[in-house]
Amino acid sequence: MTVLRKTCQHSAVKHAKHSNRVPQTNASALAVPSYHRILVKHGLIEKTLSIPDAYKVFLKVGADPEVQKLRRKVEHGNKMKHVPALYLATAMALQGMTKQELEALKLRI
């Protein structure tokens, strides 16, 4: 008789864990390209800016001399062949900038 109770309790615990799952993240948030999220995170664009326009801004940010100088410090090789690595290097360069430098960058782009 006790064996049945243990089996039932174990089964109930399994179902309790299953029902307490954390909801999955919004799929539309994951559909936004990394360069868009990088620019939004650092306050360089609004979240509602279209993806093509965000890419144009990202190219301008990447072409900025100050960002290039910081990005070179991040890069480990002469050339970055993997495109997402370029996004990561730019994100890390932006991360290393102060608020004043980010504000100055906004004015330049």
DSSP file (Angstrom, degrees, kcal/mol; ACC not computed):
  #  RESIDUE AA STRUCTURE BP1 BP2  ACC     N-H-->O    O-->H-N    N-H-->O    O-->H-N    TCO  KAPPA ALPHA  PHI   PSI    X-CA   Y-CA   Z-CA
    1    1 A M     >        0   0    0      0, 0.0     4,-1.5     0, 0.0     3,-0.1   0.000 360.0 360.0 360.0 -39.8    0.0    0.0    0.0
    2    2 A T  H  >  +     0   0    0      1,-0.2     4,-2.2     2,-0.2     5,-0.2   0.829 360.0  61.1 -68.6 -29.2    2.8    2.4    0.8
    3    3 A V  H  > S+     0   0    0      1,-0.2     4,-2.1     2,-0.2    -1,-0.2   0.906 102.9  50.5 -63.4 -41.3    4.4    1.7   -2.6
    4    4 A L  H  > S+     0   0    0      2,-0.2     4,-2.4     1,-0.2    -1,-0.2   0.900 109.0  51.6 -63.5 -40.6    1.3    3.0   -4.4
    5    5 A R  H  X S+     0   0    0     -4,-1.5     4,-2.9     2,-0.2     5,-0.2   0.925 109.3  49.5 -64.1 -43.4    1.3    6.2   -2.4
    6    6 A K  H  X S+     0   0    0     -4,-2.2     4,-2.7     1,-0.2    -1,-0.2   0.914 111.3  49.6 -62.1 -41.9    5.0    6.9   -3.2
    7    7 A T  H  X S+     0   0    0     -4,-2.1     4,-2.3     2,-0.2    -1,-0.2   0.914 113.0  47.0 -62.0 -43.1    4.3    6.3   -6.9
    8    8 A C  H  X S+     0   0    0     -4,-2.4     4,-2.5     2,-0.2    -2,-0.2   0.907 112.6  48.8 -66.5 -41.8    1.4    8.6   -6.8
    9    9 A Q  H  X S+     0   0    0     -4,-2.9     4,-2.4     2,-0.2    -2,-0.2   0.918 111.5  49.7 -64.9 -42.0    3.3   11.3   -4.9
   10   10 A H  H  X S+     0   0    0     -4,-2.7     4,-2.2    -5,-0.2    -1,-0.2   0.921 111.2  49.5 -61.5 -42.6    6.2   11.0   -7.3
   11   11 A S  H  X S+     0   0    0     -4,-2.3     4,-1.9     1,-0.2    -1,-0.2   0.902 110.1  50.9 -62.8 -41.2    3.8   11.3  -10.2
   12   12 A A  H  X S+     0   0    0     -4,-2.5     4,-2.1     1,-0.2    -1,-0.2   0.882 108.4  52.0 -65.5 -37.9    2.1   14.4   -8.6
   13   13 A V  H  X S+     0   0    0     -4,-2.4     4,-2.3     2,-0.2     5,-0.2   0.911 106.8  53.7 -64.8 -42.1    5.5   16.1   -8.1
   14   14 A K  H  X S+     0   0    0     -4,-2.2     4,-2.1     1,-0.2    -2,-0.2   0.930 110.5  45.9 -57.3 -46.3    6.3   15.5  -11.7
   15   15 A H  H  X S+     0   0    0     -4,-1.9     4,-2.1     1,-0.2    -1,-0.2   0.856 109.1  55.6 -67.6 -34.4    3.2   17.2  -12.9
   16   16 A A  H  X S+     0   0    0     -4,-2.1     4,-0.9     2,-0.2    -1,-0.2   0.923 109.6  46.3 -64.8 -42.7    3.7   20.1  -10.5
   17   17 A K  H >< S+     0   0    0     -4,-2.3     3,-0.6     1,-0.2    -2,-0.2   0.908 111.2  53.0 -64.5 -40.6    7.1   20.8  -11.9
   18   18 A H  H >< S+     0   0    0     -4,-2.1     3,-0.9     1,-0.2    -1,-0.2   0.874 108.1  49.6 -62.4 -38.0    5.8   20.6  -15.4
   19   19 A S  H 3< S+     0   0    0     -4,-2.1    -1,-0.2     1,-0.2    -2,-0.2   0.661 102.3  63.2 -79.5 -13.7    3.0   23.1  -14.7
   20   20 A N  T << S+     0   0    0     -4,-0.9    -1,-0.2    -3,-0.6    -2,-0.1   0.040  73.9 144.7 -98.3  27.7    5.4   25.6  -13.2
   21   21 A R    <   -     0   0    0     -3,-0.9    -3,-0.1     1,-0.1     3,-0.0  -0.265  56.0-112.2 -63.1 149.5    7.4   26.2  -16.4
   22   22 A V        -     0   0    0      1,-0.1    -1,-0.1     0, 0.0    -2,-0.0  -0.704  40.2-108.6 -79.7 131.9    8.8   29.6  -17.1
   23   23 A P        -     0   0    0      0, 0.0    -1,-0.1     0, 0.0     2,-0.0  -0.304  37.1-106.0 -62.7 146.7    7.1   31.0  -20.2
   24   24 A Q        -     0   0    0      1,-0.1     3,-0.1    -3,-0.0    -3,-0.0  -0.318  39.3 -98.1 -70.2 154.5    9.2   31.2  -23.3
   25   25 A T        -     0   0    0      1,-0.1     2,-0.3     2,-0.1    -1,-0.1  -0.269  51.0 -81.6 -70.1 161.2   10.5   34.5  -24.5
   26   26 A N    >>  -     0   0    0      1,-0.2     4,-1.0     2,-0.1     3,-0.6  -0.461  33.3-145.8 -66.5 126.2    8.7   36.4  -27.3
   27   27 A A  H 3> S+     0   0    0     -2,-0.3     4,-0.9     1,-0.2     3,-0.2   0.819  96.7  60.4 -64.6 -31.4    9.7   35.0  -30.7
   28   28 A S  H 34 S+     0   0    0      1,-0.2     4,-0.4     2,-0.2    -1,-0.2   0.824  99.5  56.4 -68.9 -29.1    9.4   38.4  -32.3
   29   29 A A  H X4 S+     0   0    0     -3,-0.6     3,-0.8     1,-0.2    -1,-0.2   0.850 106.7  50.0 -68.2 -33.1   12.1   39.8  -29.9
   30   30 A L  H 3< S+     0   0    0     -4,-1.0    -1,-0.2     1,-0.2    -2,-0.2   0.692  99.6  66.3 -77.1 -17.9   14.5   37.1  -31.1
   31   31 A A  T 3< S+     0   0    0     -4,-0.9    -1,-0.2    -3,-0.2    -2,-0.2   0.603  78.3  99.4 -78.9 -11.1   13.8   37.9  -34.8
   32   32 A V  S <  S-     0   0    0     -3,-0.8     5,-0.1    -4,-0.4    -3,-0.0  -0.621  83.7-111.9 -78.1 130.9   15.4   41.3  -34.4
   33   33 A P     >  -     0   0    0      0, 0.0     4,-1.8     0, 0.0     3,-0.5  -0.187  22.0-115.0 -62.3 155.7   19.0   41.3  -35.7
   34   34 A S  H  > S+     0   0    0      1,-0.2     4,-2.7     2,-0.2     5,-0.2   0.859 114.2  57.8 -62.5 -37.1   21.9   41.6  -33.3
   35   35 A Y  H  > S+     0   0    0      1,-0.2     4,-2.1     2,-0.2    -1,-0.2   0.876 105.8  50.9 -63.1 -34.5   23.0   45.0  -34.7
   36   36 A H  H  > S+     0   0    0     -3,-0.5     4,-2.3     2,-0.2    -1,-0.2   0.936 111.8  46.5 -65.3 -46.3   19.6   46.4  -34.0
   37   37 A R  H  X S+     0   0    0     -4,-1.8     4,-2.6     1,-0.2    -2,-0.2   0.881 111.0  53.4 -63.9 -38.3   19.7   45.2  -30.4
   38   38 A I  H  X S+     0   0    0     -4,-2.7     4,-1.6     1,-0.2    -1,-0.2   0.937 111.1  45.1 -61.6 -47.3   23.2   46.5  -30.0
   39   39 A L  H  <>S+     0   0    0     -4,-2.1     5,-2.6     1,-0.2     6,-0.9   0.885 114.5  48.2 -66.3 -38.9   22.2   50.0  -31.1
   40   40 A V  H ><5S+     0   0    0     -4,-2.3     3,-1.6     3,-0.2    -1,-0.2   0.924 108.1  55.6 -65.7 -43.9   19.1   50.0  -29.0
   41   41 A K  H 3<5S+     0   0    0     -4,-2.6    -1,-0.2     1,-0.3    -2,-0.2   0.864 111.6  43.1 -57.3 -38.6   21.0   48.8  -25.9
   42   42 A H  T 3<5S-     0   0    0     -4,-1.6    -1,-0.3    -5,-0.2    -2,-0.2   0.337 115.1-114.5 -93.7   6.6   23.4   51.8  -26.2
   43   43 A G  T < 5S+     0   0    0     -3,-1.6    -3,-0.2    -4,-0.2    -2,-0.1   0.714  79.5 124.7  74.1  21.2   20.7   54.3  -26.9
   44   44 A L  S   <S+     0   0    0     -5,-2.6     2,-0.3    -6,-0.2    -4,-0.2   0.723  76.7  17.3 -86.7 -21.5   21.8   55.1  -30.5
   45   45 A I  S    S-     0   0    0     -6,-0.9     2,-0.2    -9,-0.1    -2,-0.2  -0.943  83.6-102.4-140.7 164.2   18.5   54.3  -32.1
   46   46 A E    >   -     0   0    0     -2,-0.3     3,-1.5     1,-0.1    -6,-0.1  -0.575  31.5-120.0 -82.6 152.6   14.9   53.9  -31.0
   47   47 A K  T 3  S+     0   0    0      1,-0.3    -1,-0.1    -2,-0.2    -7,-0.1   0.764 111.7  58.7 -63.5 -25.2   13.5   50.3  -30.6
   48   48 A T  T 3  S+     0   0    0      2,-0.0    -1,-0.3     3,-0.0     3,-0.1   0.484  75.9 119.5 -86.0  -3.2   10.9   51.1  -33.3
   49   49 A L  S <  S-     0   0    0     -3,-1.5    -4,-0.0     1,-0.1     5,-0.0  -0.381  73.4-104.8 -64.7 139.7   13.4   52.0  -36.0
   50   50 A S     >  -     0   0    0      1,-0.1     4,-2.4    -2,-0.1     5,-0.2  -0.221  24.5-115.9 -65.2 155.8   13.0   49.7  -39.0
   51   51 A I  H  > S+     0   0    0      1,-0.2     4,-2.2     2,-0.2     5,-0.2   0.905 113.7  50.1 -62.9 -44.8   15.7   47.0  -39.5
   52   52 A P  H  > S+     0   0    0      0, 0.0     4,-1.8     0, 0.0    -1,-0.2   0.914 113.5  46.3 -61.5 -39.7   17.0   48.5  -42.8
   53   53 A D  H  > S+     0   0    0      1,-0.2     4,-2.0     2,-0.2    -2,-0.2   0.883 110.5  53.5 -68.0 -37.1   17.4   51.9  -41.3
   54   54 A A  H  X S+     0   0    0     -4,-2.4     4,-2.6     1,-0.2    -1,-0.2   0.881 106.6  52.7 -63.7 -37.9   19.0   50.4  -38.2
   55   55 A Y  H  X S+     0   0    0     -4,-2.2     4,-2.4     2,-0.2    -1,-0.2   0.903 106.8  52.1 -65.2 -40.1   21.5   48.6  -40.5
   56   56 A K  H  X S+     0   0    0     -4,-1.8     4,-1.9     1,-0.2    -1,-0.2   0.914 111.5  47.0 -60.4 -42.4   22.4   52.0  -42.1
   57   57 A V  H  X S+     0   0    0     -4,-2.0     4,-2.7     2,-0.2    -2,-0.2   0.907 109.5  54.1 -65.0 -41.4   23.0   53.5  -38.7
   58   58 A F  H  X S+     0   0    0     -4,-2.6     4,-2.7     1,-0.2    -2,-0.2   0.893 107.3  50.7 -60.9 -39.8   25.1   50.5  -37.7
   59   59 A L  H  X S+     0   0    0     -4,-2.4     4,-1.5     2,-0.2    -1,-0.2   0.903 110.8  48.8 -64.1 -40.3   27.3   51.0  -40.8
   60   60 A K  H  X S+     0   0    0     -4,-1.9     4,-0.7     2,-0.2    -2,-0.2   0.908 111.7  49.4 -64.6 -41.2   27.8   54.6  -39.9
   61   61 A V  H >< S+     0   0    0     -4,-2.7     3,-1.0     1,-0.2     6,-0.2   0.929 110.8  49.9 -63.0 -44.9   28.6   53.7  -36.3
   62   62 A G  H 3< S+     0   0    0     -4,-2.7    -1,-0.2     1,-0.2    -2,-0.2   0.779 109.4  52.3 -64.5 -26.8   31.1   51.1  -37.5
   63   63 A A  H 3< S+     0   0    0     -4,-1.5    -1,-0.2    -5,-0.2    -2,-0.2   0.571  82.4 112.5 -85.5  -9.8   32.7   53.7  -39.8
   64   64 A D    <X  -     0   0    0     -3,-1.0     4,-2.5    -4,-0.7     5,-0.2  -0.445  69.9-135.2 -66.1 132.0   33.2   56.2  -37.0
   65   65 A P  H  > S+     0   0    0      0, 0.0     4,-2.2     0, 0.0     5,-0.1   0.857 102.9  51.6 -58.9 -37.9   36.9   56.7  -36.3
   66   66 A E  H  > S+     0   0    0      2,-0.2     4,-2.1     1,-0.2     5,-0.2   0.914 111.8  46.3 -66.5 -41.8   36.5   56.5  -32.5
   67   67 A V  H  > S+     0   0    0     -6,-0.2     4,-2.8     2,-0.2    -1,-0.2   0.900 111.8  51.9 -66.7 -40.9   34.5   53.2  -32.7
   68   68 A Q  H  X S+     0   0    0     -4,-2.5     4,-2.2     2,-0.2    -2,-0.2   0.903 108.4  51.5 -61.7 -40.6   37.1   51.8  -35.2
   69   69 A K  H  X S+     0   0    0     -4,-2.2     4,-1.0    -5,-0.2    -2,-0.2   0.927 114.5  42.3 -63.1 -44.8   39.9   52.7  -32.8
   70   70 A L  H  X S+     0   0    0     -4,-2.1     4,-1.0     1,-0.2     3,-0.2   0.869 112.1  54.9 -69.2 -35.9   38.2   50.9  -29.9
   71   71 A R  H  X S+     0   0    0     -4,-2.8     4,-2.4     1,-0.2     3,-0.4   0.866 101.3  58.3 -66.9 -35.4   37.2   48.0  -32.0
   72   72 A R  H  < S+     0   0    0     -4,-2.2    -1,-0.2     1,-0.2    -2,-0.2   0.849 102.4  54.7 -62.5 -33.3   40.8   47.4  -33.1
   73   73 A K  H  < S+     0   0    0     -4,-1.0    -1,-0.2    -3,-0.2    -2,-0.2   0.835 111.3  45.5 -67.3 -31.0   41.7   47.0  -29.4
   74   74 A V  H  < S+     0   0    0     -4,-1.0    -2,-0.2    -3,-0.4    -1,-0.2   0.869  93.7  91.0 -79.3 -39.1   39.0   44.3  -29.2
   75   75 A E     <  -     0   0    0     -4,-2.4     5,-0.0     1,-0.1    11,-0.0  -0.273  57.3-162.4 -63.9 142.0   39.9   42.4  -32.4
   76   76 A H        +     0   0    0      3,-0.1     2,-0.2     0, 0.0    -1,-0.1   0.692  69.0  38.1 -99.0 -22.3   42.4   39.6  -32.0
   77   77 A G  S    S-     0   0    0      1,-0.1     3,-0.1     2,-0.0    -2,-0.0  -0.596  88.3-102.2-119.4-178.5   43.5   39.2  -35.6
   78   78 A N  S    S+     0   0    0      1,-0.2     2,-0.4    -2,-0.2    -1,-0.1   0.898 106.1  23.4 -70.8 -41.1   44.2   41.4  -38.6
   79   79 A K        -     0   0    0     -3,-0.0     2,-0.8     0, 0.0    -1,-0.2  -0.973  69.5-140.1-129.7 141.2   40.9   40.6  -40.2
   80   80 A M        +     0   0    0     -2,-0.4     6,-0.1     1,-0.2    -5,-0.0  -0.888  20.9 178.2 -99.3 112.4   37.6   39.4  -38.8
   81   81 A K        +     0   0    0     -2,-0.8     2,-0.6     1,-0.1    -1,-0.2   0.708  60.1  76.9 -87.7 -21.3   36.2   36.9  -41.3
   82   82 A H  S >> S-     0   0    0      1,-0.2     4,-1.1     2,-0.0     3,-0.8  -0.820  71.5-148.7 -98.0 119.9   33.1   36.0  -39.3
   83   83 A V  H >> S+     0   0    0     -2,-0.6     4,-1.5     1,-0.3     3,-1.0   0.892  95.2  54.0 -58.2 -47.3   30.4   38.6  -39.6
   84   84 A P  H 3> S+     0   0    0      0, 0.0     4,-2.4     0, 0.0    -1,-0.3   0.834 102.6  60.4 -58.7 -28.3   28.8   38.1  -36.2
   85   85 A A  H <> S+     0   0    0     -3,-0.8     4,-2.7     1,-0.2    -2,-0.2   0.866 101.0  53.9 -64.2 -34.4   32.3   38.6  -34.7
   86   86 A L  H <X S+     0   0    0     -4,-1.1     4,-2.3    -3,-1.0    -1,-0.2   0.908 108.4  48.9 -64.0 -41.3   32.3   42.1  -36.3
   87   87 A Y  H  X S+     0   0    0     -4,-1.5     4,-2.7     2,-0.2    -2,-0.2   0.914 112.1  49.0 -62.4 -41.9   29.0   42.8  -34.5
   88   88 A L  H  X S+     0   0    0     -4,-2.4     4,-2.7     2,-0.2    -2,-0.2   0.913 110.3  49.9 -64.7 -43.1   30.5   41.5  -31.2
   89   89 A A  H  X S+     0   0    0     -4,-2.7     4,-2.1     2,-0.2    -1,-0.2   0.900 112.7  47.2 -63.2 -40.3   33.6   43.7  -31.6
   90   90 A T  H  X S+     0   0    0     -4,-2.3     4,-2.7     2,-0.2    -2,-0.2   0.915 111.8  50.8 -66.3 -42.3   31.4   46.7  -32.3
   91   91 A A  H  X S+     0   0    0     -4,-2.7     4,-2.2     1,-0.2    -2,-0.2   0.908 111.5  47.6 -61.4 -41.8   29.2   45.9  -29.4
   92   92 A M  H  X S+     0   0    0     -4,-2.7     4,-1.5     2,-0.2    -1,-0.2   0.865 110.4  52.1 -68.5 -34.9   32.3   45.6  -27.1
   93   93 A A  H  < S+     0   0    0     -4,-2.1     4,-0.3     2,-0.2    -2,-0.2   0.923 111.7  46.3 -64.9 -43.5   33.7   48.9  -28.5
   94   94 A L  H >< S+     0   0    0     -4,-2.7     3,-1.3     1,-0.2    -2,-0.2   0.875 108.0  57.4 -65.2 -36.3   30.4   50.6  -27.7
   95   95 A Q  H 3< S+     0   0    0     -4,-2.2    -1,-0.2     1,-0.3    -2,-0.2   0.846 103.8  53.5 -61.9 -34.0   30.4   49.0  -24.2
   96   96 A G  T 3< S+     0   0    0     -4,-1.5    -1,-0.3    -3,-0.2     2,-0.2   0.519  91.2  97.3 -80.4  -4.9   33.7   50.5  -23.5
   97   97 A M  S <  S-     0   0    0     -3,-1.3     2,-0.1    -4,-0.3    -3,-0.0  -0.591  72.7-125.5 -86.6 146.4   32.5   54.0  -24.3
   98   98 A T     >  -     0   0    0     -2,-0.2     4,-2.4     1,-0.1     5,-0.2  -0.319  30.9-102.4 -78.6 170.1   31.4   56.5  -21.7
   99   99 A K  H  > S+     0   0    0      1,-0.2     4,-2.3     2,-0.2     5,-0.2   0.883 124.1  52.2 -61.4 -38.1   28.0   58.2  -21.8
  100  100 A Q  H  > S+     0   0    0      2,-0.2     4,-2.4     1,-0.2    -1,-0.2   0.909 109.2  49.0 -65.7 -41.3   29.6   61.3  -23.1
  101  101 A E  H  > S+     0   0    0      2,-0.2     4,-2.3     1,-0.2    -2,-0.2   0.893 110.9  50.4 -65.6 -38.9   31.4   59.5  -25.8
  102  102 A L  H  X S+     0   0    0     -4,-2.4     4,-2.2     2,-0.2    -2,-0.2   0.896 110.3  50.0 -65.3 -39.2   28.1   57.8  -26.8
  103  103 A E  H  X S+     0   0    0     -4,-2.3     4,-1.7     2,-0.2    -2,-0.2   0.905 110.8  49.1 -64.9 -41.2   26.3   61.1  -26.9
  104  104 A A  H  X S+     0   0    0     -4,-2.4     4,-1.8     1,-0.2    -2,-0.2   0.887 109.6  52.7 -64.2 -38.4   29.1   62.6  -29.1
  105  105 A L  H  X S+     0   0    0     -4,-2.3     4,-2.0     1,-0.2    -2,-0.2   0.901 105.1  55.0 -63.4 -40.6   28.8   59.5  -31.4
  106  106 A K  H  < S+     0   0    0     -4,-2.2    -1,-0.2     1,-0.2    -2,-0.2   0.911 108.2  49.0 -57.5 -42.7   25.0   60.1  -31.7
  107  107 A L  H  < S+     0   0    0     -4,-1.7    -1,-0.2     1,-0.2    -2,-0.2   0.858 110.0  51.5 -67.8 -34.3   25.8   63.7  -32.9
  108  108 A R  H  <        0   0    0     -4,-1.8    -1,-0.2     1,-0.2    -2,-0.2   0.835 360.0 360.0 -72.6 -31.6   28.3   62.4  -35.4
  109  109 A I     <        0   0    0     -4,-2.0    -1,-0.2    -5,-0.1    -2,-0.2   0.462 360.0 360.0 -92.3 360.0   26.0   59.9  -37.0
